[in-house]
Amino acid sequence: MNNSRLSRRDLIRSSIAAVSTLPLWAKQEPTFSANVKVVNILATVRDKKGQIIRNLSKEDFTLLEEGKPQGIRYFSRESDLPLTLGLLVDTSLSQTRVLEDERGASYRFLEQVLREDRDKAFIVQFDQVILIRQDLTSSRKDLESALEVVDSPDPRKLGGGGGGTLLYDAVRKISIQVMKKLQGRKAFIVLSDGVDVGSAITLTDAIETAERADTLVYSILFSDPNAYGAFSLGSPGKGVLERLSRETGGRFFEVAKKQSIGQIFESIEEELRSQYSLGFVSDEPVTASGFRKIRLTVKQKGLLVQARDRYYAEL
């Protein structure tokens, strides 16, 4: 495990009091005055058939903040731009039988999506504890080694309590300790059955910390149908993962007979390489910290935008 600390170069420059600064990889980095607050939105656009649309321009988009039109100052396509990606793997006892499939598919995904000259990733496992198996790295070899040791706890050491699943705490910890300190395009993928047991915070708290870190959350529901007994109906954590992804601007997936985990990872890879990045400066001054509603649409009929619907304005 790489124990190196995050570089100070990754921190938001103190001279820019920004809600979400524009990525350092922008072709032409803008110059800001001391109090400029730039909000960055990542968006995916699809047609009615679900096909991703990649050829839009800034003029094709319309942005509202609290119902008022806002000008889009900065625009870029994300196909070749750097990415920080986290993988959060549920290793609680309910996931024991699906872990091997998760490990294999996760490595194949990282091998495909990670470009060692510009992208970075990290791996976290969570059950009754949260463990960073691999810090931020661009090394596929280090990530593969970390995935090999991702495993469920020994049930004999749980004292008969069945352990825990600190899903909400894991989202909060990674959002605050890793994602909030980074600039640019960032997302993490949660592989879980969505059932939280023992977290100190609520789902709403977890979502808000991810939003404040400007992080997309992709959720993959991968559950053992026998984990909660023969008479359980559906997946009890499905609604949790759906909400987690929807409210952060990510996307929810469910492993099923018609869609394998490998196919899901392929869909996520395509989306990550086909996003638009839009930046705006609000016309409304910040007089108090809090969330503000935003709505991003396209002018062309029949196209749907996937993006977050609010951001945190910080005083």
N, C-alpha and C positions, 0 to 999 in steps of 0.2 A: 504493500500500500504506500502510495506517495503521500508523505506528510508535509510537503512544501506548502507554505502559506500563499494566499492569493497576492499577486503583485499589486503594488500601489498604483501602477499604471491602469489597473482595471477599475479603480475607484472613480466615482464621478468627481470631476474637478470642482474644488470648493468654490471657485469663482463663478460657477454656473449654478444658480439656484433653480434646478430644473426638476419638474415632475418626472420627465423621462427624456433624457438627452438623446440627440440624434446619434446614430452609430458612428464610431470612429472610422468605419470602413466606407463611409459615404464618399463619393468621388470628389466632392468639393465641400470640405467641412466649413459650415457657416460660422460667422463670428457673432457672438451674442453680447448684449449689454448685461450688466451685473444682475438685473432682476428679470430677465427674460425666462419664461417658463414654457418649454417646448414639450408638447404631448405627442408621443409616438404611438401609432396604431398599426398593427399588423393585420392584414386582411387577405382572405381567400375568396375568389369569386367563381361561382359555378352557374351553368345554365340549368334549365329545368330537368335535363337528363342526368345531372350530377357531374358533367364534364367540367374540368377546371379551365377557366378563361385566363390566358396569360398576356394578351396583347393590349390591355387597356392603358390609357394615359391619365394624367392628373385631371384633365378636363372632363373625364368620364365620371368622376366621383362627385358626390354632394355630401357635405358634412354639417351636422347640426349639433350644437351644444345647448342643452336645456331648451331645445326648440328653436334656437337662433342660429342662422347660417354663420359658418366660420370658413375663412379662407384657408386652403391647403397650401402651405408654404413649401414643403419639402416632399418629394415623391421619388421612389425608386422601386425597381423590381428586384426581388430577392433571389433570383435563380442562382447567382454565383457569389452570394455574399456570406460572410462568416456566420457561424451558428454556435451557440453554447447550449448543450443538450444534457439533461439529466435523466437518469433511469431510476425510478423508485419501484423496487420489487417487494411485494408482500410475501413474507416468508413465514407467516403464521401457520399453525397446524392445519388449518382448513385448505391451505394451498400446497401441501406436501406432494400430492399426486400429480400436480401440473407444473411443478417447478422445473423439471428437466426440459419440458417443451419450451418454457419461458426462457430458460438459459440459452438454449440453442438458437431460438428465433431472435433473441436480443443480440447475440453476437453477430449473426448474419446481417441484422439491420445496421448495427454500428459499423460493420465492415463496409457496407454499401454507402451509408450516408456520410460517414466521417471522412473529411479530407484533412490529412495530417498536416498540410501546410497552412491551414487557416481555421479549422474547427476544433472545438474541445468538448469533452464529455466527462461525466462523473457517474458513479454508481452508488446507490444507497439501498440497503435492505432494512425492512422494518417488520417487527413482530411485537413482542413486549418491550423491546428496546429498539432504538434507531441507530444504525451503524453505517458510517460512510466507508464503503469497501474500497473505493478509489476516488481520490480527489480529482480536480480538473486536470485533464491530460489530453494530448492529441495522439497518444500512443495506442494503437489498436491492440498491441501485445499486452500492455498493462491492463486494458479494459477486459480482455479475454481472461487474463489471470484472475481478475477480480470476480468475474462472473462464475468462474469455476468454484469459488469458495462461498458463493451465495447459497445459503441452505437454511432449512427450518431448524428450530431449536430441538434439543433432545427432550422428548416428553417426560422422561424419567427425572429431569431436573426442574420441572415446573411445579413440583409440590402438589400435584393433583388439581391445580387451578385452571389448567387449560391454556395458560399463557395469556397473551393479549395481542391486539392489532392496533398499533398507534398510527393509524392512517392520517387523521387530522393533524396530530402533532408533527408527523413527518413532513407534511406539506408546509406547515408553518415554519419548522426549523430550516428547511432547505430554502424557502423563500427569503427568510431573513438573513441567514448566515451565508448564503451563496448568491442567490439570484439578485437580491436588492443591491449588492455591491458591484454588479457588472453592468456594462453598457451594451448596447446593440441588441441583436435578435437572440431571444432566449426562450426555451421551452423545456418542460420536462414531461415524461411519460410515466403514468402510474399503471402498473400491472397488479391487479387486485380483484377480489370478489366484492370490494366496496363495503365490507362490514367492519366498522370500527368498534374496538373493544378497549376501553381504558384510557382514551385520550383525555388530556386536561382541558381541552378547548372544544368548541362546537364546530360543525361543518361550516357555518357562516363565518366564524372566526378564521378558519383555514382558507376559505375562498378570499376573504378580504386581504389577508397577508400576501397571497399570490397576486392579487390585483395591484396592491401597492408596490409590488416588486416588478410590475409590468411583464408578467410571465404567462405564457400560454400553457395550459395544462391539457395534455391528451390522455384520455383514460381508456384502458383496455380491460374489459370485464372478462376474466378468465377464471371460471369457478369449477370446482369439483362438484358434480351434481349430488354426490353422496355425502358431502361434508356436513350438511345440516339435517341429515336423517332422510329416510325414504319417503316421508310424507310432506317434505317441504315444498312450497309452491313458488316456483320461479327463483329468481336471484334476489335476496333481500337487500343487497347493496347496489342494485342497478340504478335506482333513483339518485343515490348519493353521487355516483360517478358521472351520471348524466348532468347533474347540476354543477358539479365541480368543473367540468369541461365547458359547458355552455356559458357560464357566467365569467369565465376567464378568456373566452374567445377561442378556445381549443375545440376538440371534437371527441365524441364518445364512440367507442367501438365495442362490439361483443363477439367473442370467439364462439363460433357455431359450426354446424356441419357445412353450411354454405360459405363460410368465411373463416379460414384458418388464421392462426396468429401470424403466420408468415405473410399472408395476403394483407392483413391489417397493417403490418409494418411497411409493406410496399406502398399502401395508400398514404400513410403518414409521411414517408419519404417524399412522395410526389408532391404532397401539399407543402412541405417545408421548403421545397425548391421552386415553388410557384406562387409565393406570397407577394403582396405589395406592402411597402412601408410608406406610411403617410405621416407627416408631421404638421402640427398647427400650433399657433400661439393664440390663446383665448383672448377675446376682446373684453372679457369680464375680469376685472381685478380680483385677486384672492383676498378676501377679508377675513375668512375663517377656513381652517382645514376641513375637508370633507369630500365625499364622492359627488361627481357631477355626471349627469346622464349625457351620453353622446349617441348619435345615430349616423352611421355611414351607409350610403346607398349609391347605386349606379344609375345613371340616367336612362340607359338602354333597358327596355322592358324585357322581362323574362330572365333576368340575371339576379342571382341571390348572393348577398355578401355575408360572409362569416367573419365576425370581428367582435371584440368586446363592446359592451354597451355603456360603459362608464369608466371613469378614471379617478384617481385620488389627487385632488388639488391640495397641495401642502403650503401652509402659510410660511 
